[in-house]
């Protein structure tokens, strides 16, 4: 497994592309004026409480107020309110919580009006960015994420990631953190802390305490609302959450950003500093490494997979629906059931990738090809779970129903990544749109592989002159690559009468191949 991160900087935004074994699995866009990122902490004011919803609307500076439910207050919210009031007024100068008198915890099933009042100052954290017409979802149970641990103010609990399987390791980490953590702060030990020494954990803890202190210093005299603690930029947060020995390169095309990321990597993993590389070339970075091509072919209603299988992805207000199709493919399996299983396994891998790539959230229903064998259905279910194991968004996968449907719920914390892949029709059709030509070229590629596997000795491709030129010009041309791979030559015949994206294959007798 090999990860590469590409960071492209523009005048108003920064794009982050994460590749796993050369395949695009995550794409993020960070705009300069984006003031509401998951993890940001704001000093805000309660605008109004709504007893019927057991929630409050909080002014965080967005056009729509943030939504704060009672269950998102956290048990120690009364202590937090008292702390904020004392620090803001200048009465409290000690931010360590060592000698801070805590208030009693709120009732788990209580009413919001018993805890909050209108116009109160409160610290809230963004847990879900503004999506569509909704304001941000917020929580007053704060957490500050580091490389190995997450610091939770106004708590004493120490918990360990469930992904660490060894009970001995869990106990070791718990003992270490309990011995070094400051009073009044809880800690969540992250998966990447497994096997780490106390010095590394203590350094991470001190960095988080420094961030907490810096945030508290901003409270005195701060206006409402104001951001008092910013989450790391998207690139640094990806590195913090995912960085491991599997990372082979981080490419950055902006020198200032390159130096910042290099310093950050040097801090968290000094031995891997040399994988951070400054990209300096006239050829755009996303073009050079084939990322732009992957973006064009990975978004849109239809997504092609390997061996001819493809997905059709539809979006509705309530859910996302994904249909799995076998397409035109050479069948190596002896039975229909075997073919269906093979296609489903290929599709499951692509579904897991698409969910991360588009950051699709909410309810997702995947219509796989029906499998009669219960063991095959279980194999498909386990394969999908394995493929989604690295997905950082919280998710739950239900076993296949008897109709072949698998239901997935996936956490949605920011707007879905949606990239327009259709282009203006050059044939002067009013308001007409066509698929991006690169998608058609990919489809032709797949067709050529399929036909050569069926043992066609001689193939002629009739296509629009633009597509024909793309396939034959330059060295090595696409057609030359076909010849080197399959040891067979494809004759390409430009046809002026064809529409822009029309193409047909013919055999040695001139008969149309369907």
Protein Blocks (a to p, Z undefined) as FASTA:
>chain_A
ZZdddddddfkbccddddeehiafbdcdddfklcbdghiacddddfbdcfknopacddeh
iabdcdddfklnopklmmmmmmmmmmmnopambfnlmmmccdddddfklcfklmpcghia
cddddfbdcehjbccdddfbdcdddfkbccdehiabdcddfklmblklmmmmmmmmmmmp
cghiacdddfklgopafklmmmmmmmmmmmmmmmmmmmnopacdddfbdcddfklmmmmm
mgcfklmbdcdfbfklmmmmmmmmmmmommlmmmpccdddfbdfklmnommmmmmmmgcj
bdcdeehiacdddddfkbccddddebjaddfbfbfklmmmmmmmmmmmmmmmmmmmnopg
hjddddddddfblklmmmmmmmmmmmmmmpmbdcddddddfkopacdddddfbdcddddf
bdcdfklpghiacddfklmmmmmmmmmmmmmmnopabdcddddfklmmmmmgccddfklm
mmmmnopacdddddfkbcfkbccdddfkopacZZ
